[in-house]
Amino acid sequence: MQIDDLDRTIVPLLVERAAYVRRAADFKSDPGDLAAPARQAVVYENVRRIARDHGGDPALIERLYRRLVTEYIAEETAFFDEKP
């Protein structure tokens, strides 16, 4: 039950994050800008720090975020390709 409770908190936050990713696609004019490797590096360092601050495994959290970001980039790419 505790994991289910956490999922009820986490999933809406992931949905909200996806909405921000889609909005970011509106400001990008070139599909090459979607991956934004410099921004990804900042995100990964931030989540590693947050994990450490909370007693978590920074490497695990970074791996999870790398997968998450990959999926968000795919979503952003599809959204970008649909823009008029």
HELIX and SHEET records of a PDB file:
HELIX    1   1 GLN A    2  ASP A   26  1                                  25    
HELIX    2   2 PRO A   31  ASP A   33  5                                   3    
HELIX    3   3 PRO A   37  ASP A   53  1                                  17    
HELIX    4   4 PRO A   58  GLU A   82  1                                  25    
END                                                                             
